[in-house]
Amino acid sequence: MVDPMMMVTVSSGVDGQESDPRSGPLSMRFEDVSVTFNGRTAIRDVNFDVPKNKVTSLIGPSGSGKTTLLRAINRLHDLTKGAVVSGSIRLGNTDIYGGEIPATLLRTRVGMVFQRPNPFPTMSIFDNVVSGLRFNGIRKRSVLEEAAESALIGAALWDSVSNRMKAHASTLSGGEQQRLCIARALAVEPEVLLMDEPTSSLDPISMRLIEELVGELKSRVTIVIVTHNMQQAARVSDLCAFFLMGADRAGEQIEVAPTRKLFSDPDDPRTLDYIQGRFG
Amino acid sequence: MTTGVIEEIPPDPILERREMVQRVARRTFERRMRVSQAMIGLCAVGLLVALVPLFAILYSLISKGVHWWSIDFFTKVPQFPSLIDPNEVGGISNAIIGSLVIDAIAALFAIPIGVVAGLFLAESTSKFANALRTTAEIMTGLPSILLGIFAYQMIVIGFNEWGIKLPGIGFSGLAGSFAIGILMIPIIMKASETALRAVPAPIREAGLALGARRGVVARKVIIPTALPGLVTAVLLAFSRAVGETAPILWVIGASTVVSWNPKKEMASMPLQIFQSATSPYVSLREEAWGIALLLVVIVLVINLGSRLLAAWLQRERR
């Protein structure tokens, strides 16, 4: 199913600015996706494709349904009473709401990083990183250690924590904790990594580090990132989806385009208004 | 790009690990689900075991108690059954009125004291606050009969120690209110502290940052924000106190007539249960079920009412 050569082809496109990231292989497809809570629509009729091994950013003002859409991808809404997701979200060949896959198994394929760093407070750095593997029944020490090293290297944290893996996660700074959470998500090697405003609670230096990380990680995992920060979306993403709150307070997809195009020459006047800071 | 035939793709450790994780996750999924279901089953069994005594009590209360409820039951005073009609036991209007007056007076002084003390515990970081909290915790664990002895000593016969002499007012509803109120205070204190502490610090700090005194912030910001929790705290403490028998056992005088005067002997429902249940008359002993059922219904109504009220208060602020 996964052809490594495809990744090389896609990520080697140095002059990829001109080409649409969606011309390469796809990771996910949204078709008529709507999410309602107790009958009230939070986001409606989302239709777009997420390219594989690219960064897709979801932007828009508060209430436009970005986070709601993101949380639909790993079925976190399953836990909310009254939440209904309609339409279809395909991950590879799997319709994730089609009854083909239990939510628990889906979530090993779709990782998530949250707004605030949330390492498990009672676990050491090592235990945090390998927790996902352990939850899924992987026990072998050598496998865990190998995965932990790889994930921590991926999250640019290996150098600073490799000699204190038994320390508590709370001994790390906020930025380091967030990178630990990224490592924790990476360790199970998900196909998609969801990031919900991962830098909003961090200082600018930590933010910069994580943005760089996002660029490096896309060869490893497809990334979907929600951000309030338009500059961040412009810096890190290849494809950008813009949402607005409609008249009935439900979020709507306004425009999906390669990031460069969306920020320089958007098709919809509302997109231009938003990126120029005229509303939102 | 590369056009030649690729002879050997080097293994990618990332992809290999992904395959492995997903394979193991799928393989162990069934087992993990079975364990999960077994655990949920265990929880359900625990819940059932916990509920069996509760429903057994409710069942026997209703089956043995509800047929005693009649107009006479609520309007007459107790009487000893005669030989002619052994089922003629009168009613418990004196006990209903007694409980109402005793508990109302207890609530009247215990609620303000308890809430204010709770506010102090929530706001103060002093050693005194810590000592007070510990005392309150110990007091909630005190055998309630001790409060009865205390009320007897203080109110019924009067205090006479250390050269201080307070006149006793004899067996009275007030002595019962005193004991019940003392019982309620530490419960209200602890529960109010919890409710008040649940108000997020930034909200408190926003008030202080505007130059408000702490008292003003407490009155205008913290207490209104914590109100749903406070209401629940107070009503739960009250419903607990309504059913207490031991503190009033020998201080209220067990009047057999209707009395609204708290300075005189009064009756009360828990005490009436005790008296009926230990009387030599079969019909009186049976009637105790009816009183017990009434008491449980009252406690249930207060509990449910406090929840509904708290939910309603929460909704009002959205």
Interface residues (C-beta under 8 A of the other chain):
Chain A: V2 P4 M5 V8 T9 S12 P102 T104 L105 T108 R109 L133 N136 G137 I138 V143 E146 A147 S150 V188 E189 P190 E191 R220
Chain B: M1 T2 I6 I9 D12 P13 I14 L15 R17 R18 M20 V21 Q22 V24 A25 R26 R27 T28 F29 R31 R32 M33
